[in-house]
Amino acid sequence: MHGTERQEKEEIYARIDPISLDVRTEMEILVTKKNQTPQHTGSDSGRMRISRAASVCLVLLCFLLLTAVIVLSVFIYTNNTYYTEERDGLPDKTANLTGERNQLLIRHTNLTIQTHNLTKEADQLKNKNIGLAKDRDQLRTKNMDLAKERDQLQNRNTNLAKERDQLKTKIMQLTQEKNTLLSNNNKLTEEKDLLSQEKNELLKSLRDKDEWIYYQSSLYFISSESKTWAESRRYCTERGADLIIINNRKEQELIKKMPSDNKFWIGLTDRDEEGRWKWVDGTNADLNFRFWNPSEPNSYGGYDEDCVLTYPRGWADFSCNQAHKWICEKIILK
C-alpha cells in the first residue's frame, strides 16, 4: 500500500514540474521585455517600474498559491486514497478480528473447561493425596508395630533358642538318668526277683511254724506264754524281729480280731524319758496313730508304768516287769 502512495505522489509532482517551468518561462520573457523596453523619463518611467514589479509579485504570488493548492490537493488526494483503502480494508480486518475474537472466545471457553477440569482433578488429587497421607501414616504406624512385633519375636526366638538348648541339655541329662535308672531298674528287678525268691522260701519255711502270721508284707509272731516286756523283746530280737510297731489302723484292727481276754506287749515305751513315748526303732509315736484307751496313759496307782500293752479296746501303760504275752514283727519288704 505504501508503494502505491509513493508512486501517486511522484506522478503529481511530475505534473507540477511543467507548470513551474511555464511560469519561470513567462517571468524570463517579462524580464527580457523589461530590459528591451526603451527607457522613459520622468513619472512614466517610475510608474512602469512599479507596475512591472507589481506584476512580477502578482505572478509570484499566483505561482506560490498555485503551488500550495497543488500540494494541498496532492496531500488531500493521497490521504483520501489511504483512508479509502483503510476503510475498504476495515471489513476484512473486522472479519479477521471477529474470527480471532470468536477463536479466542472458543479458546477461552475451552480453557475455562480445562481449568474447571484441572481444578476438579486438583481437588481429587488433593483428596487422594490426603487419603494417601493417611494410608502412609497408617503404614508407618503398622510398620512400627511390625518392627516391635519383630523385635519381640526375635527376643522370643532368642529365649526359645536358649530354652531349646537348655531342654537339649536336660534331655541329655534325663537320657543319662534314664539309662542309669534303667540299669538300676534292671538291677532292682533282679534283686526283687531274688528277694521274692527269698521271701517265698522264707514264707515256705515259716509256714511250717504255726506261730508266725504273714500280713501286709510283714510276719507276726503271737506268743502263747507270758514274759516281761524286756524278755519279750529279747525273744523277738533273737529271731531277727522286734516287738510290733503299730503304724496304721489296719495293724490295730488285726489285734482287735484276737480274743478279748488277751493283752500283748507292743514295742512302745517311755523308759528313756518319762512322758515321751517312743517305738523300739527309736522313732517318736505318731500322734495320728495313737490308740490309747480312754484315761490312758495314767501310771495307775502311782506305779512306774513305762511299757504299753494292747488289747481290743486300745492301749494302756503297765509296769514293764509284769508278765504278759507279746507280738513280734518282722518286716520282710519295706
Summary of the structure (lengths in Angstrom):
residues: 334
radius of gyration: 80.0
end to end distance: 145.5
largest distance: 229.6
contacts: 792
relative contact order: 0.06
helix: 67%
strand: 12%
